[in-house]
Amino acid sequence: VLVHGWMDMSATYQFLVDACRQDWHFVGIDWAGHGQSERRQSYSIYDFMVDLHFLLEHLSPGEAVPLV
């Protein structure tokens, strides 16, 4: 799972995806209000962590997931 910084978006990691072998599966997210995501009322870091938690549970319930 590719997680971007405050002033970036998921497309920031495109170079990495292009450079890696085809046997990797990447998931790049846009935090709320960044890139192609929808806007919302709150942009608290705590809201972002809740979003990440639910994404990781959806992708790999109860298992570790590599984060970049």
N, C-alpha and C positions, 0 to 999 in steps of 0.2 A: 504494500500500500504506500503510495507516494503522497506525502503530506507537505504542502508548500508553506512558505513563510507568509508574514502579514501583508507584504506588498506584492506578492506573486500570485500565480494561478497554476492550475494543474499542467498547463501547456509548458511551463518552465522545465518540466522533466522530459520533454519530447526527445531531446538529444540522448538521454539515457536509454529510453525505450528503443530508439533507433539503433543504438550501439550494442545492445545486448542480444544474446542468442535468442532464437525463436522459441525455445522451450520455457521461457519465463512468461508468467502471466502477471501483468501489472494492473493495478487499479489506482487511478489518479483522481483525487477529489478536488473540487473547488469549494472552499469554505463559503458559507453564506455571505453573499455580497461581493464575492470575487469571481473572476472569470465568467463562466456561463451559468452560475448559480442564481437562484432567485434572491431578491432582497428580503430583509425582514426587519422587525423592530429592534431587536437586540443583537449586538455583535460582541457579547461577552465571551472571554476565553472559556468560561465555564460552559456556555452553550455549545461552543465548538467541541469541547471534550465530550459532552453528552452525544453530540452528533457522531463523533469518532467511535465512541463506545458502541452505539447501536449499529454502525456500519461494520465494525469488527465482529460483533456478535452475529450479524447477518451472514457475513462472508465465511466465518470459521468459528461456529459456536463452541466456546469452551477451550479453544486451541490458541496457541501463540501464532501471531502473524508478524512477519518482518515489516518494520516501518522504516521509511527513508524520509 
